[in-house]
Amino acid sequence: MNKALLASTLIFSLSSFTTLAQKINFTKWKIKSSIFGEAAYSDFRYNTKELQHFPSAEFRIGITVEKKINSAIGIYSGTRLGLKKRTTSDVDLSQFPANPYLFFENEIGNSIDIRNHYFIEIPIGATLQVKKIQFLMGVNSRYFIDNNIQEDFISGAFDFGASATLKLKLNEKMSMSLSYLYNLIALYKSGIVIIEGEEIPEVKGYLKTLGLSLEYRLN
């Protein structure tokens, strides 16, 4: 996706929602609306200990709406647009095929190294308010925008996971959150591979993310 087009889309989406939130009486329906930005650390976890994790940075901006059921409990959802930054792959293939797992490392590393990956997320879950602290538990659906060139396993992929967030209210408008996302769908699946006559069990790679965000309440 063109970077200028993506940036324009992000700015237009946030400004449009802000304008809409100011015109619609969300307070009447006891719905809180806010915008936020997040910086996160992301890496892979595997069904084997043989592979390196390829950590990278992620960035998100988005909108959140929350409906209070009572003074303590509520439900939330929203829309997020994000970027998973490319990270340099440094896989040393000199030990292959003695170490057959280098084959998978190289495949994963090439996909992480080839480009930045943009994505759209939709979270949904429940909230629990305890004074200035709010706990959020839910699920998160993510789609990595297809670049129309199938050179990596991330572009065009769908991801789904469980999320947990601890939010601290700083004042009437601002809050800060620490979030953890544990994805349940394997982005990377090697299939059964035979290397020099040895069958290597399928390798699966899942993303996990730890993020810090600031949120601004609109109403």
Backbone torsions as a table, in degrees:
resi	resn	phi	psi	omega
1	MET	NA	137.4	178.1
2	ASN	-60.6	131.9	-174.9
3	LYS	-65.3	-40.5	179.7
4	ALA	-63.7	-40.0	179.0
5	LEU	-65.8	-41.8	179.3
6	LEU	-63.5	-45.5	-179.8
7	ALA	-60.8	-42.3	178.8
8	SER	-63.3	-39.9	179.1
9	THR	-64.0	-42.9	179.6
10	LEU	-62.7	-47.4	-178.3
11	ILE	-64.2	-43.2	179.8
12	PHE	-64.0	-41.6	-178.4
13	SER	-62.6	-46.5	-178.5
14	LEU	-68.1	-42.7	-179.1
15	SER	-66.5	-37.8	178.7
16	SER	-64.9	-42.8	-179.8
17	PHE	-67.2	-40.1	179.4
18	THR	-60.6	-44.3	178.3
19	THR	-63.5	-42.8	-180.0
20	LEU	-64.0	-41.4	-178.9
21	ALA	-65.2	-31.3	179.6
22	GLN	-74.5	-28.0	-177.9
23	LYS	-86.7	-33.2	-177.6
24	ILE	-88.5	138.9	-179.3
25	ASN	-84.5	77.7	178.4
26	PHE	-62.6	-31.5	-177.1
27	THR	-60.7	-33.5	-179.9
28	LYS	-58.3	-36.9	-179.5
29	TRP	-98.0	9.4	179.9
30	LYS	58.4	42.0	177.8
31	ILE	-110.1	126.0	176.7
32	LYS	-95.4	138.4	177.5
33	SER	-124.7	146.1	-177.7
34	SER	-155.0	162.2	173.2
35	ILE	-118.4	153.5	-177.2
36	PHE	-151.4	162.3	173.2
37	GLY	-134.0	144.6	-175.5
38	GLU	-139.2	141.7	168.7
39	ALA	-115.4	136.6	-172.5
40	ALA	-141.1	157.4	173.3
41	TYR	-106.1	129.7	-176.9
42	SER	-132.9	141.9	171.5
43	ASP	-153.1	178.1	-178.4
44	PHE	-96.1	147.2	165.0
45	ARG	-118.9	151.6	-173.3
46	TYR	-129.6	168.0	173.0
47	ASN	-87.2	14.5	174.6
48	THR	-146.2	155.6	179.9
49	LYS	-94.3	7.1	-171.2
50	GLU	-83.3	-12.4	-170.8
51	LEU	-110.6	151.9	174.4
52	GLN	-80.0	164.5	-166.1
53	HIS	-96.8	-19.1	179.4
54	PHE	53.8	64.3	178.7
55	PRO	-67.4	149.4	177.3
56	SER	-152.4	165.5	178.1
57	ALA	-89.3	146.9	172.1
58	GLU	-127.8	148.1	178.0
59	PHE	-133.5	140.6	-179.2
60	ARG	-136.1	145.3	162.9
61	ILE	-131.2	152.5	-177.1
62	GLY	-175.4	-176.5	178.6
63	ILE	-122.3	146.3	-179.6
64	THR	-133.7	138.1	172.6
65	VAL	-123.9	141.9	-178.2
66	GLU	-134.1	132.1	178.2
67	LYS	-110.3	119.4	178.8
68	LYS	-79.6	129.9	174.4
69	ILE	-88.8	-40.7	171.2
70	ASN	-150.0	-166.2	-175.1
71	SER	-66.7	-19.3	-176.1
72	ALA	-112.8	-32.8	-170.6
73	ILE	-112.9	142.9	177.5
74	GLY	-154.1	179.5	174.9
75	ILE	-128.7	154.1	-177.2
76	TYR	-141.4	159.9	171.8
77	SER	-158.2	-170.7	179.8
78	GLY	162.4	-169.3	177.7
79	THR	-138.0	137.7	-179.6
80	ARG	-131.7	142.6	172.3
81	LEU	-116.9	134.8	-172.6
82	GLY	-145.0	173.4	-179.4
83	LEU	-136.3	127.0	170.6
84	LYS	-101.7	111.8	-174.9
85	LYS	-70.3	143.0	174.8
86	ARG	-67.4	150.0	176.6
87	THR	-131.7	145.2	-175.9
88	THR	-69.5	129.8	176.8
89	SER	-89.5	131.0	-179.0
90	ASP	-125.3	40.0	-177.9
91	VAL	-70.0	126.4	178.2
92	ASP	-96.5	109.4	-175.9
93	LEU	-88.5	8.4	-176.5
94	SER	-65.9	-23.4	-179.3
95	GLN	-95.0	5.4	176.7
96	PHE	-89.1	136.5	11.2
97	PRO	-96.2	9.1	177.5
98	ALA	-55.8	-38.8	172.5
99	ASN	-108.9	94.6	-173.8
100	PRO	-64.8	-21.9	-178.1
101	TYR	-69.5	-14.1	174.8
102	LEU	-63.5	-26.2	176.6
103	PHE	-60.7	-44.8	-179.8
104	PHE	-72.1	-40.2	177.6
105	GLU	-57.2	-41.1	-178.6
106	ASN	-66.3	-40.8	177.6
107	GLU	-62.3	-47.2	-179.4
108	ILE	-66.0	-45.2	-179.0
109	GLY	-59.8	-39.3	179.2
110	ASN	-64.0	-38.2	179.7
111	SER	-70.0	-37.3	179.4
112	ILE	-72.0	-34.1	-173.7
113	ASP	-83.2	-22.7	-167.9
114	ILE	-71.4	-32.6	-176.7
115	ARG	-168.6	167.6	166.2
116	ASN	-73.1	149.7	179.3
117	HIS	-121.2	124.9	178.8
118	TYR	-97.6	149.5	-177.6
119	PHE	-148.0	163.0	174.9
120	ILE	-120.3	136.4	-179.7
121	GLU	-126.5	148.0	171.2
122	ILE	-132.0	109.4	176.3
123	PRO	-94.7	156.7	173.2
124	ILE	-153.3	140.6	-178.7
125	GLY	-179.8	-164.8	-176.9
126	ALA	-118.3	153.2	-179.9
127	THR	-123.6	151.7	175.1
128	LEU	-134.4	119.3	-177.7
129	GLN	-98.5	126.4	174.8
130	VAL	-129.6	95.7	-175.2
131	LYS	57.4	-119.3	-177.9
132	LYS	-89.2	0.9	-178.1
133	ILE	-109.0	136.3	178.2
134	GLN	-125.2	134.1	177.0
135	PHE	-106.2	132.6	178.8
136	LEU	-123.7	130.4	176.1
137	MET	-129.8	133.2	-179.1
138	GLY	-171.7	-159.5	178.2
139	VAL	-126.6	159.8	-174.7
140	ASN	-138.2	125.2	176.0
141	SER	-105.1	134.3	-177.1
142	ARG	-136.0	136.4	175.6
143	TYR	-121.5	121.8	176.1
144	PHE	-82.8	121.0	-173.9
145	ILE	-61.2	130.6	-178.1
146	ASP	-72.5	132.2	178.8
147	ASN	-93.3	6.1	179.2
148	ASN	65.4	9.4	175.0
149	ILE	-129.2	105.9	-173.2
150	GLN	-79.3	74.7	179.1
151	GLU	-107.9	-4.5	-179.5
152	ASP	-149.6	163.7	-174.3
153	PHE	-87.7	-4.6	-178.2
154	ILE	-88.4	-45.7	-178.9
155	SER	-57.1	127.8	179.3
156	GLY	82.2	3.4	-177.3
157	ALA	-86.7	151.1	174.4
158	PHE	-105.8	137.7	-178.6
159	ASP	-129.1	149.2	-178.9
160	PHE	-147.1	136.5	-179.0
161	GLY	-157.6	176.1	176.8
162	ALA	-97.7	144.0	-178.0
163	SER	-130.1	149.3	175.6
164	ALA	-137.8	134.7	-176.2
165	THR	-136.6	139.3	173.1
166	LEU	-114.8	116.9	-175.2
167	LYS	-115.0	133.8	179.0
168	LEU	-114.1	124.7	178.4
169	LYS	-78.2	121.1	-179.1
170	LEU	-89.2	-40.9	174.4
171	ASN	-157.9	-164.2	-175.6
172	GLU	-66.6	-22.9	-176.8
173	LYS	-111.7	-29.7	-170.7
174	MET	-110.7	145.4	173.4
175	SER	-145.4	158.7	179.3
176	MET	-126.0	140.5	-174.7
177	SER	-132.1	147.7	170.4
178	LEU	-117.8	122.5	-173.3
179	SER	-125.0	147.0	175.6
180	TYR	-129.0	128.8	179.9
181	LEU	-118.4	122.9	-177.6
182	TYR	-116.3	101.4	-174.3
183	ASN	-77.9	143.5	-173.3
184	LEU	-108.4	-9.4	178.1
185	ILE	-104.6	131.0	179.9
186	ALA	-74.6	116.0	175.9
187	LEU	-70.8	-37.0	-179.6
188	TYR	-109.6	127.8	174.0
189	LYS	-133.2	120.2	-175.9
190	SER	-81.5	-25.2	-168.2
191	GLY	74.7	178.7	177.1
192	ILE	-80.3	124.3	-177.7
193	VAL	-118.5	136.9	176.2
194	ILE	-110.9	119.7	-179.0
195	ILE	-119.9	116.2	-178.1
196	GLU	50.3	45.9	176.4
197	GLY	82.4	-4.8	-179.5
198	GLU	-101.8	126.6	178.6
199	GLU	-82.6	122.0	-179.6
200	ILE	-99.8	124.3	178.9
201	PRO	-56.5	152.8	-178.2
202	GLU	-59.1	133.7	176.4
203	VAL	-100.3	132.6	178.3
204	LYS	-122.6	136.4	179.7
205	GLY	-121.2	128.2	-179.1
206	TYR	-119.0	144.7	176.6
207	LEU	-86.9	146.6	170.2
208	LYS	-135.8	144.6	-170.5
209	THR	-139.6	136.8	173.7
210	LEU	-121.8	121.3	-172.9
211	GLY	-129.8	152.4	176.0
212	LEU	-121.6	128.4	-174.3
213	SER	-135.8	157.9	171.6
214	LEU	-117.1	138.4	-176.2
215	GLU	-127.8	138.6	179.0
216	TYR	-118.2	121.7	-177.9
217	ARG	-81.0	133.2	-177.5
218	LEU	-91.3	-26.0	-179.3
219	ASN	-146.8	NA	NA
